[in-house]
Amino acid sequence: METVAQSGTVSKAALWSGRAISGLVVLFMVFDGVTKVIKAKQVIDATIRIGFPLSTIVGIGITLLICVALYVIPRTSVLGAILLTGYFGGATAANIRAGSPLFNTCFSVGFGVLTWLGLYLRERRLQALVPLRS
């Protein structure tokens, strides 16, 4: 069996699984970003509860939407994944510092993992860079 680097293609199952996982990440992150930009009451309450001032919510939402846009564009998807990882790391740290329930912390870590899993399944160059099988 050829490796991904030799064949230059990703299987249809991996490609569509990666697209589905990435799609779920994108949908949730766009929802999160938009609710921050429009300052939904629940988002304001949650953001203030974990220690961020009200004045930062819109900027955080815009930054998130830019990161998601970079993740969606194939040419910049790896940069977008790196930036989203930073976003999720900040969310994880903020939740730990605020003493939030374990679910909140695991949620941001889980979305970080899903971000990379979706990209890994659909991007042959990433599979060649980080081979999970020899």
MODELLER restraints for C-alpha pairs under 7 A, 6 or more apart:
rsr = mdl.restraints
at = mdl.atoms
rsr.add(forms.Gaussian(group=physical.xy_distance, feature=features.Distance(at['CA:4:A'], at['CA:10:A']), mean=6.70, stdev=0.5))
rsr.add(forms.Gaussian(group=physical.xy_distance, feature=features.Distance(at['CA:4:A'], at['CA:124:A']), mean=6.34, stdev=0.5))
rsr.add(forms.Gaussian(group=physical.xy_distance, feature=features.Distance(at['CA:4:A'], at['CA:127:A']), mean=6.90, stdev=0.5))
rsr.add(forms.Gaussian(group=physical.xy_distance, feature=features.Distance(at['CA:4:A'], at['CA:128:A']), mean=6.32, stdev=0.5))
rsr.add(forms.Gaussian(group=physical.xy_distance, feature=features.Distance(at['CA:5:A'], at['CA:128:A']), mean=5.32, stdev=0.5))
rsr.add(forms.Gaussian(group=physical.xy_distance, feature=features.Distance(at['CA:8:A'], at['CA:124:A']), mean=6.75, stdev=0.5))
rsr.add(forms.Gaussian(group=physical.xy_distance, feature=features.Distance(at['CA:9:A'], at['CA:124:A']), mean=6.34, stdev=0.5))
rsr.add(forms.Gaussian(group=physical.xy_distance, feature=features.Distance(at['CA:10:A'], at['CA:122:A']), mean=6.71, stdev=0.5))
rsr.add(forms.Gaussian(group=physical.xy_distance, feature=features.Distance(at['CA:10:A'], at['CA:124:A']), mean=5.92, stdev=0.5))
rsr.add(forms.Gaussian(group=physical.xy_distance, feature=features.Distance(at['CA:14:A'], at['CA:121:A']), mean=5.16, stdev=0.5))
rsr.add(forms.Gaussian(group=physical.xy_distance, feature=features.Distance(at['CA:14:A'], at['CA:122:A']), mean=6.32, stdev=0.5))
rsr.add(forms.Gaussian(group=physical.xy_distance, feature=features.Distance(at['CA:15:A'], at['CA:121:A']), mean=5.84, stdev=0.5))
rsr.add(forms.Gaussian(group=physical.xy_distance, feature=features.Distance(at['CA:15:A'], at['CA:122:A']), mean=4.47, stdev=0.5))
rsr.add(forms.Gaussian(group=physical.xy_distance, feature=features.Distance(at['CA:17:A'], at['CA:121:A']), mean=6.89, stdev=0.5))
rsr.add(forms.Gaussian(group=physical.xy_distance, feature=features.Distance(at['CA:18:A'], at['CA:117:A']), mean=6.94, stdev=0.5))
rsr.add(forms.Gaussian(group=physical.xy_distance, feature=features.Distance(at['CA:18:A'], at['CA:118:A']), mean=3.99, stdev=0.5))
rsr.add(forms.Gaussian(group=physical.xy_distance, feature=features.Distance(at['CA:18:A'], at['CA:119:A']), mean=6.12, stdev=0.5))
rsr.add(forms.Gaussian(group=physical.xy_distance, feature=features.Distance(at['CA:18:A'], at['CA:121:A']), mean=4.63, stdev=0.5))
rsr.add(forms.Gaussian(group=physical.xy_distance, feature=features.Distance(at['CA:18:A'], at['CA:122:A']), mean=4.99, stdev=0.5))
rsr.add(forms.Gaussian(group=physical.xy_distance, feature=features.Distance(at['CA:19:A'], at['CA:118:A']), mean=6.31, stdev=0.5))
rsr.add(forms.Gaussian(group=physical.xy_distance, feature=features.Distance(at['CA:19:A'], at['CA:122:A']), mean=6.66, stdev=0.5))
rsr.add(forms.Gaussian(group=physical.xy_distance, feature=features.Distance(at['CA:21:A'], at['CA:114:A']), mean=6.61, stdev=0.5))
rsr.add(forms.Gaussian(group=physical.xy_distance, feature=features.Distance(at['CA:21:A'], at['CA:118:A']), mean=4.99, stdev=0.5))
rsr.add(forms.Gaussian(group=physical.xy_distance, feature=features.Distance(at['CA:22:A'], at['CA:115:A']), mean=6.20, stdev=0.5))
rsr.add(forms.Gaussian(group=physical.xy_distance, feature=features.Distance(at['CA:22:A'], at['CA:118:A']), mean=4.72, stdev=0.5))
rsr.add(forms.Gaussian(group=physical.xy_distance, feature=features.Distance(at['CA:22:A'], at['CA:119:A']), mean=6.75, stdev=0.5))
rsr.add(forms.Gaussian(group=physical.xy_distance, feature=features.Distance(at['CA:25:A'], at['CA:111:A']), mean=6.84, stdev=0.5))
rsr.add(forms.Gaussian(group=physical.xy_distance, feature=features.Distance(at['CA:25:A'], at['CA:115:A']), mean=6.37, stdev=0.5))
rsr.add(forms.Gaussian(group=physical.xy_distance, feature=features.Distance(at['CA:26:A'], at['CA:68:A']), mean=6.41, stdev=0.5))
rsr.add(forms.Gaussian(group=physical.xy_distance, feature=features.Distance(at['CA:29:A'], at['CA:68:A']), mean=6.99, stdev=0.5))
rsr.add(forms.Gaussian(group=physical.xy_distance, feature=features.Distance(at['CA:30:A'], at['CA:65:A']), mean=6.18, stdev=0.5))
rsr.add(forms.Gaussian(group=physical.xy_distance, feature=features.Distance(at['CA:33:A'], at['CA:61:A']), mean=4.19, stdev=0.5))
rsr.add(forms.Gaussian(group=physical.xy_distance, feature=features.Distance(at['CA:33:A'], at['CA:62:A']), mean=6.53, stdev=0.5))
rsr.add(forms.Gaussian(group=physical.xy_distance, feature=features.Distance(at['CA:33:A'], at['CA:64:A']), mean=5.68, stdev=0.5))
rsr.add(forms.Gaussian(group=physical.xy_distance, feature=features.Distance(at['CA:33:A'], at['CA:65:A']), mean=5.59, stdev=0.5))
rsr.add(forms.Gaussian(group=physical.xy_distance, feature=features.Distance(at['CA:34:A'], at['CA:61:A']), mean=6.47, stdev=0.5))
rsr.add(forms.Gaussian(group=physical.xy_distance, feature=features.Distance(at['CA:35:A'], at['CA:43:A']), mean=6.71, stdev=0.5))
rsr.add(forms.Gaussian(group=physical.xy_distance, feature=features.Distance(at['CA:36:A'], at['CA:43:A']), mean=6.29, stdev=0.5))
rsr.add(forms.Gaussian(group=physical.xy_distance, feature=features.Distance(at['CA:36:A'], at['CA:57:A']), mean=5.75, stdev=0.5))
rsr.add(forms.Gaussian(group=physical.xy_distance, feature=features.Distance(at['CA:36:A'], at['CA:58:A']), mean=5.57, stdev=0.5))
rsr.add(forms.Gaussian(group=physical.xy_distance, feature=features.Distance(at['CA:36:A'], at['CA:61:A']), mean=4.87, stdev=0.5))
rsr.add(forms.Gaussian(group=physical.xy_distance, feature=features.Distance(at['CA:37:A'], at['CA:58:A']), mean=4.57, stdev=0.5))
rsr.add(forms.Gaussian(group=physical.xy_distance, feature=features.Distance(at['CA:37:A'], at['CA:61:A']), mean=5.30, stdev=0.5))
rsr.add(forms.Gaussian(group=physical.xy_distance, feature=features.Distance(at['CA:37:A'], at['CA:62:A']), mean=6.66, stdev=0.5))
rsr.add(forms.Gaussian(group=physical.xy_distance, feature=features.Distance(at['CA:44:A'], at['CA:54:A']), mean=6.90, stdev=0.5))
rsr.add(forms.Gaussian(group=physical.xy_distance, feature=features.Distance(at['CA:48:A'], at['CA:54:A']), mean=6.54, stdev=0.5))
rsr.add(forms.Gaussian(group=physical.xy_distance, feature=features.Distance(at['CA:50:A'], at['CA:94:A']), mean=6.08, stdev=0.5))
rsr.add(forms.Gaussian(group=physical.xy_distance, feature=features.Distance(at['CA:50:A'], at['CA:95:A']), mean=6.11, stdev=0.5))
rsr.add(forms.Gaussian(group=physical.xy_distance, feature=features.Distance(at['CA:50:A'], at['CA:98:A']), mean=5.06, stdev=0.5))
rsr.add(forms.Gaussian(group=physical.xy_distance, feature=features.Distance(at['CA:51:A'], at['CA:98:A']), mean=6.88, stdev=0.5))
rsr.add(forms.Gaussian(group=physical.xy_distance, feature=features.Distance(at['CA:67:A'], at['CA:80:A']), mean=5.14, stdev=0.5))
rsr.add(forms.Gaussian(group=physical.xy_distance, feature=features.Distance(at['CA:67:A'], at['CA:83:A']), mean=5.99, stdev=0.5))
rsr.add(forms.Gaussian(group=physical.xy_distance, feature=features.Distance(at['CA:67:A'], at['CA:84:A']), mean=6.05, stdev=0.5))
rsr.add(forms.Gaussian(group=physical.xy_distance, feature=features.Distance(at['CA:68:A'], at['CA:80:A']), mean=6.30, stdev=0.5))
rsr.add(forms.Gaussian(group=physical.xy_distance, feature=features.Distance(at['CA:70:A'], at['CA:76:A']), mean=5.34, stdev=0.5))
rsr.add(forms.Gaussian(group=physical.xy_distance, feature=features.Distance(at['CA:70:A'], at['CA:77:A']), mean=5.68, stdev=0.5))
rsr.add(forms.Gaussian(group=physical.xy_distance, feature=features.Distance(at['CA:70:A'], at['CA:79:A']), mean=6.78, stdev=0.5))
rsr.add(forms.Gaussian(group=physical.xy_distance, feature=features.Distance(at['CA:70:A'], at['CA:80:A']), mean=4.53, stdev=0.5))
rsr.add(forms.Gaussian(group=physical.xy_distance, feature=features.Distance(at['CA:71:A'], at['CA:77:A']), mean=3.97, stdev=0.5))
rsr.add(forms.Gaussian(group=physical.xy_distance, feature=features.Distance(at['CA:71:A'], at['CA:78:A']), mean=6.69, stdev=0.5))
rsr.add(forms.Gaussian(group=physical.xy_distance, feature=features.Distance(at['CA:71:A'], at['CA:79:A']), mean=6.91, stdev=0.5))
rsr.add(forms.Gaussian(group=physical.xy_distance, feature=features.Distance(at['CA:71:A'], at['CA:80:A']), mean=3.91, stdev=0.5))
rsr.add(forms.Gaussian(group=physical.xy_distance, feature=features.Distance(at['CA:71:A'], at['CA:81:A']), mean=5.72, stdev=0.5))
rsr.add(forms.Gaussian(group=physical.xy_distance, feature=features.Distance(at['CA:81:A'], at['CA:115:A']), mean=6.40, stdev=0.5))
rsr.add(forms.Gaussian(group=physical.xy_distance, feature=features.Distance(at['CA:81:A'], at['CA:116:A']), mean=6.61, stdev=0.5))
rsr.add(forms.Gaussian(group=physical.xy_distance, feature=features.Distance(at['CA:85:A'], at['CA:112:A']), mean=5.58, stdev=0.5))
rsr.add(forms.Gaussian(group=physical.xy_distance, feature=features.Distance(at['CA:88:A'], at['CA:108:A']), mean=5.34, stdev=0.5))
rsr.add(forms.Gaussian(group=physical.xy_distance, feature=features.Distance(at['CA:88:A'], at['CA:109:A']), mean=6.55, stdev=0.5))
rsr.add(forms.Gaussian(group=physical.xy_distance, feature=features.Distance(at['CA:88:A'], at['CA:112:A']), mean=6.03, stdev=0.5))
rsr.add(forms.Gaussian(group=physical.xy_distance, feature=features.Distance(at['CA:91:A'], at['CA:108:A']), mean=6.42, stdev=0.5))
rsr.add(forms.Gaussian(group=physical.xy_distance, feature=features.Distance(at['CA:92:A'], at['CA:105:A']), mean=5.12, stdev=0.5))
rsr.add(forms.Gaussian(group=physical.xy_distance, feature=features.Distance(at['CA:92:A'], at['CA:108:A']), mean=5.87, stdev=0.5))
rsr.add(forms.Gaussian(group=physical.xy_distance, feature=features.Distance(at['CA:92:A'], at['CA:109:A']), mean=6.76, stdev=0.5))
rsr.add(forms.Gaussian(group=physical.xy_distance, feature=features.Distance(at['CA:95:A'], at['CA:104:A']), mean=6.70, stdev=0.5))
rsr.add(forms.Gaussian(group=physical.xy_distance, feature=features.Distance(at['CA:95:A'], at['CA:105:A']), mean=5.91, stdev=0.5))
rsr.add(forms.Gaussian(group=physical.xy_distance, feature=features.Distance(at['CA:96:A'], at['CA:105:A']), mean=6.71, stdev=0.5))
rsr.add(forms.Gaussian(group=physical.xy_distance, feature=features.Distance(at['CA:120:A'], at['CA:126:A']), mean=5.81, stdev=0.5))
rsr.add(forms.Gaussian(group=physical.xy_distance, feature=features.Distance(at['CA:120:A'], at['CA:127:A']), mean=6.04, stdev=0.5))
